[in-house]
Amino acid sequence: MSSLVSSIRENYQSTLDQIADAARRSSRDPNEIRLVVVTKSQPIEVVQAAMDAGVRILGENYPEEGVRKMQSLAGQSGVEWHMIGHVQSRKARLVADHFALLHSLDSLKLAQRLDRFAAERNRVLPVLLEFNVGGEESKSGWDASAEEAWGALLPDILFILDLPALRVQGLMTMPPLGTDPEDSRRFFRRLRRLRDHLAVQFPRADWHELSMGTSADYPVAVEEGATLVRVGTAIVGARKYKPGGPVDKSEVEA
């Protein structure tokens, strides 16, 4: 275990250093950016090692898997658990009950269920709105690939902003997977412009968070305004998939 903790700590610090370098290149304060270490499909011992290495924000892709890990590691203080993957509406209660932030709110149906379950828990759930800025049919989120069509998004967003048990804090995206990190830059810029557009349309709402960037492209995401980056493989290694189990694109890209 000690070698695993040491390896993760080294990778974690290296990632933080690269985030800081990217922030400085774009005249940003490195303290504005938070690193979410993606532990989806990783066994408990890897998650424990990440905590021991100093990781304080963990990202999970599946509600049941994340809750099982939380329960197995109960008593660990100072750790935030974020839900970063697509959430089926029937899993909304798990998210509302257990997670500190949902990065991937992608429909009105899910928003309504989260609002109801969060209200039952007497809590306000922080959420980010997920947008598909690349127009890929395989990706979740509202289609924001055509900037001239952004006006059509406003009624849905207004509806969510009015839900009393949800607190929108910004936006999230997963751009098309490319071989060059620079391929992602235009999509990160599009999300940032969308955020700025929504801030004008809804000035009383909170739009400070931009969740974008994975192991493949997080320095570019930071240069383009990311406040949350989601990095898994570069810190904790390749996923421990079960033989024959499902592998979705969001996992491959983290």
Secondary structure, 3 states (H helix, E strand, C coil): CHHHHHHHHHHHHHHHHHHHHHHHHCCCCHHHCEEEEECCCCCHHHHHHHHHCCCCEEEECCHHHHHHHHHHCCCCCCCEEEECCCCCHHHHHHHHHHCCEEEEECCHHHHHHHHHHHHHCCCCEEEEEEEECCCCCCCCCEECCCHHHHHHHHHHHHHHHCCCCEEEEEEECCCCCCCCHHHHHHHHHHHHHHHHHHHHHCCCCCCCEEECCCCCCHHHHHHCCCCEEEECHHHHCCCCCCCCCCCCHHHHHC
